[in-house]
Amino acid sequence: MSRILVFQHVAAEPLGTLDPLIRRRGHRIRFVNFEREPDAQPSVDRYRGLVVLGGPMNVEERESRPHLLTELRAIERMLELGRPVLGICLGAQLLAHVLGAPVRRIERPEIGWYPLLTTEAGQADPVLAPLGAASPVFQWHGRHFEVPSTAVHLARTDSCEQQAFRYGDNAYGFQFHLEMDPPLIERWLATPAYRDELASSGLPHDDAAIRALTQTHIAPMQAQAEAVFNNFLDLIGRPDRRFVLPSREFG
């Protein structure tokens, strides 16, 4: 039975629909919740894959949140071992940083539902292809990664060009949140810090508009998400593909 390591940053951002899918596939999950264990030092070598979830913190907070350094080193080690890595939102930004790409604030946050447009590479990608050429996806972020020079650009939106990338053949960064379901969306909309972020974002839509679009878009996205996540989990059982990364110090 394969074991998958999951880095979680806040209680409000769990695995979502990816959790039961991983368990149905017969994998065991080991969570490291850095909100509860900020000094945790997990050894990644025993795990067949790594999922790094989202959170309200940012890559540049490494001095005040040392666990981000722990995560960067863990991601780097998994890449060296050639084992699958999936970064979601903050997780994607950490993966991009390990690969030498900057993370920047975007002009206006993306919160709610946005049409995701896949590149030609994204439409042919063995993991992301189920999204097709265009699909509505759920977003909640105020920063974005640049696509690393060694990676393949897979998707964009009209308001944020950098939405997904693949490094090698088994490391993926997704800026968007395919793992959402209606209760989790409601949880975010009810969380005071997230609610305040939406209110101060300057976006033309509010929580009521997001709820209305959720009724329309959630079922199709969940179906596509299951296919995408299953494709990623298929990688867990493949032989390791080792990569030699440039030497980096995360300070």
Salt bridges, closest charged atoms under 4 A:
ASP19 OD1 - ARG23 NE 2.53
ASP45 OD2 - ARG77 NH2 2.93
GLU60 OE2 - ARG143 NE 2.83
GLU61 OE1 - ARG65 NE 2.73
GLU71 OE1 - HIS9 NE2 2.65
GLU71 OE2 - HIS67 ND1 2.86
GLU80 OE1 - ARG77 NH1 3.66
GLU110 OE1 - HIS141 NE2 2.61
ASP125 OD1 - ARG166 NH1 2.44
GLU146 OE2 - ARG104 NH1 2.90
ASP158 OD1 - ARG156 NH1 3.69
ASP169 OD2 - ARG238 NH2 3.08
ASP169 OD2 - ARG241 NH1 2.76
GLU179 OE2 - HIS177 ND1 2.70
GLU186 OE2 - ARG211 NE 2.76
ASP207 OD2 - ARG211 NH1 3.07
GLU226 OE2 - ARG24 NH2 3.50
ASP234 OD1 - ARG25 NH2 2.64
ASP240 OD1 - ARG48 NH1 3.38
ASP240 OD2 - ARG83 NE 3.30
